[in-house]
């Protein structure tokens, strides 16, 4: 085992986990592009490693979100139905898809997610006493950053279910948890506050990545020399990230998110077009 | 506590309930956290044991995992890679068990609607595991 490579993979995974845990993304959205672009790891091995890492990150990170009540378990279980179904279909497609196609899809998804956050409108806070909650998904949590209790009722649930199905399919194909689509969708479409969206997504991404993990395990796309250092980094990083979430203001998370996603997204699109990315192996 | 009972299907005319009337789901959240933590501790321990054994024996990590039906046999033989393979499997199974706990939790709160949603999720995950085992 190349110890230097193992340490580098661990450090990258730790950084991905810190950001992923803070944003409810699971970290895989950063892991796969970095592993393939800058470490030359085979795309499918990177996706397999990412899927297991996303599950681990969710297991570790979502405990903190659950304790803080950022996670909405009812919303998670409802949205998880189309997400998990989509993930199973996506994973089965991914094991047969060419690498270039996966890079192009991944790059497009990352770029879209970044742009949607740049051009997003601030989700309006809706007084839950005045609007109906027929789906019984309303919840509240104490935001430690502001000291205020935030109460919300998710809106446009059918649309959220549709987007979750799409998120699941894409996440199954790419080995990510789907948070990259689900956090903006919950926030922008369903008017779920960002911290609740991130907490709910952090819980959901682990469940979503299970489908991918098992399919990739069976297809022998799980390489312990990649997965083991990734897990060590993910475990350390998600501990740090989930604690930082409670102290950092939402707006700062979004701009970190946007900058990294844009860079990685454009890099993957360039790679799919056979254009070299600086620093790429 | 009226919200404990499954309500009518969602629709524009469905009655609403104030959040203040909602039940306290704290036990469900606690059991979910405990399940996740147990999965992490067991999976993490197996991973550490596997790494320590391979370091002690100066063995390299393998670049592949063994089929699930061979893992337990290799574990009995004390093979380091079997601990690592099993660690991955435990980690991958933990969310499945968590969803099961959530389903049981909603069921205990007589919240049939969300218990059913959880069981459907469980069914989809079971399908992915089943597909993996037969491949």
HADDOCK unambig.tbl for C-alpha pairs under 7 A between the chains (distance, minus, plus):
assign (segid A and resid 1 and name CA) (segid B and resid 60 and name CA) 5.79 0.50 0.50
assign (segid A and resid 1 and name CA) (segid B and resid 61 and name CA) 6.72 0.50 0.50
assign (segid A and resid 52 and name CA) (segid B and resid 92 and name CA) 6.73 0.50 0.50
assign (segid A and resid 55 and name CA) (segid B and resid 91 and name CA) 6.98 0.50 0.50
assign (segid A and resid 55 and name CA) (segid B and resid 92 and name CA) 6.52 0.50 0.50
assign (segid A and resid 56 and name CA) (segid B and resid 91 and name CA) 6.40 0.50 0.50
assign (segid A and resid 59 and name CA) (segid B and resid 36 and name CA) 5.42 0.50 0.50
assign (segid A and resid 59 and name CA) (segid B and resid 40 and name CA) 6.62 0.50 0.50
assign (segid A and resid 60 and name CA) (segid B and resid 40 and name CA) 6.96 0.50 0.50
assign (segid A and resid 63 and name CA) (segid B and resid 33 and name CA) 5.26 0.50 0.50
assign (segid A and resid 66 and name CA) (segid B and resid 29 and name CA) 6.40 0.50 0.50
assign (segid A and resid 66 and name CA) (segid B and resid 33 and name CA) 7.00 0.50 0.50
assign (segid A and resid 74 and name CA) (segid B and resid 114 and name CA) 6.54 0.50 0.50
assign (segid A and resid 77 and name CA) (segid B and resid 117 and name CA) 6.08 0.50 0.50
assign (segid A and resid 77 and name CA) (segid B and resid 118 and name CA) 5.67 0.50 0.50
assign (segid A and resid 78 and name CA) (segid B and resid 117 and name CA) 6.00 0.50 0.50
assign (segid A and resid 80 and name CA) (segid B and resid 121 and name CA) 6.49 0.50 0.50
assign (segid A and resid 81 and name CA) (segid B and resid 120 and name CA) 6.68 0.50 0.50
assign (segid A and resid 81 and name CA) (segid B and resid 121 and name CA) 5.23 0.50 0.50
assign (segid A and resid 84 and name CA) (segid B and resid 121 and name CA) 6.74 0.50 0.50
assign (segid A and resid 84 and name CA) (segid B and resid 124 and name CA) 6.50 0.50 0.50
assign (segid A and resid 85 and name CA) (segid B and resid 124 and name CA) 6.11 0.50 0.50
assign (segid A and resid 88 and name CA) (segid B and resid 128 and name CA) 6.28 0.50 0.50
assign (segid A and resid 129 and name CA) (segid B and resid 18 and name CA) 6.72 0.50 0.50
assign (segid A and resid 132 and name CA) (segid B and resid 16 and name CA) 5.41 0.50 0.50
assign (segid A and resid 133 and name CA) (segid B and resid 16 and name CA) 5.35 0.50 0.50
assign (segid A and resid 134 and name CA) (segid B and resid 10 and name CA) 4.98 0.50 0.50
assign (segid A and resid 134 and name CA) (segid B and resid 11 and name CA) 6.19 0.50 0.50
assign (segid A and resid 134 and name CA) (segid B and resid 14 and name CA) 5.43 0.50 0.50
assign (segid A and resid 134 and name CA) (segid B and resid 15 and name CA) 6.59 0.50 0.50
assign (segid A and resid 134 and name CA) (segid B and resid 16 and name CA) 5.94 0.50 0.50
assign (segid A and resid 135 and name CA) (segid B and resid 10 and name CA) 5.41 0.50 0.50
assign (segid A and resid 138 and name CA) (segid B and resid 19 and name CA) 6.83 0.50 0.50
assign (segid A and resid 139 and name CA) (segid B and resid 19 and name CA) 6.90 0.50 0.50
assign (segid A and resid 206 and name CA) (segid B and resid 95 and name CA) 6.35 0.50 0.50
assign (segid A and resid 207 and name CA) (segid B and resid 95 and name CA) 5.32 0.50 0.50
assign (segid A and resid 207 and name CA) (segid B and resid 96 and name CA) 6.94 0.50 0.50
assign (segid A and resid 210 and name CA) (segid B and resid 92 and name CA) 5.74 0.50 0.50
assign (segid A and resid 211 and name CA) (segid B and resid 125 and name CA) 6.12 0.50 0.50
assign (segid A and resid 211 and name CA) (segid B and resid 128 and name CA) 5.32 0.50 0.50
assign (segid A and resid 213 and name CA) (segid B and resid 92 and name CA) 6.86 0.50 0.50
assign (segid A and resid 214 and name CA) (segid B and resid 128 and name CA) 6.65 0.50 0.50
assign (segid A and resid 214 and name CA) (segid B and resid 129 and name CA) 5.94 0.50 0.50
assign (segid A and resid 214 and name CA) (segid B and resid 132 and name CA) 5.83 0.50 0.50
assign (segid A and resid 215 and name CA) (segid B and resid 128 and name CA) 6.84 0.50 0.50
assign (segid A and resid 215 and name CA) (segid B and resid 132 and name CA) 5.37 0.50 0.50
assign (segid A and resid 218 and name CA) (segid B and resid 67 and name CA) 7.00 0.50 0.50
assign (segid A and resid 218 and name CA) (segid B and resid 132 and name CA) 5.16 0.50 0.50
assign (segid A and resid 218 and name CA) (segid B and resid 135 and name CA) 6.60 0.50 0.50
assign (segid A and resid 220 and name CA) (segid B and resid 64 and name CA) 6.40 0.50 0.50
assign (segid A and resid 220 and name CA) (segid B and resid 65 and name CA) 6.52 0.50 0.50
assign (segid A and resid 222 and name CA) (segid B and resid 64 and name CA) 6.18 0.50 0.50
assign (segid A and resid 222 and name CA) (segid B and resid 65 and name CA) 6.36 0.50 0.50
assign (segid A and resid 223 and name CA) (segid B and resid 63 and name CA) 4.74 0.50 0.50
assign (segid A and resid 223 and name CA) (segid B and resid 64 and name CA) 4.82 0.50 0.50
assign (segid A and resid 223 and name CA) (segid B and resid 65 and name CA) 6.67 0.50 0.50
assign (segid A and resid 224 and name CA) (segid B and resid 61 and name CA) 6.47 0.50 0.50
assign (segid A and resid 224 and name CA) (segid B and resid 62 and name CA) 6.25 0.50 0.50
assign (segid A and resid 224 and name CA) (segid B and resid 63 and name CA) 5.60 0.50 0.50
assign (segid A and resid 224 and name CA) (segid B and resid 64 and name CA) 6.29 0.50 0.50
assign (segid A and resid 224 and name CA) (segid B and resid 65 and name CA) 6.99 0.50 0.50
assign (segid A and resid 225 and name CA) (segid B and resid 61 and name CA) 5.89 0.50 0.50
assign (segid A and resid 225 and name CA) (segid B and resid 62 and name CA) 6.72 0.50 0.50
assign (segid A and resid 225 and name CA) (segid B and resid 63 and name CA) 5.76 0.50 0.50
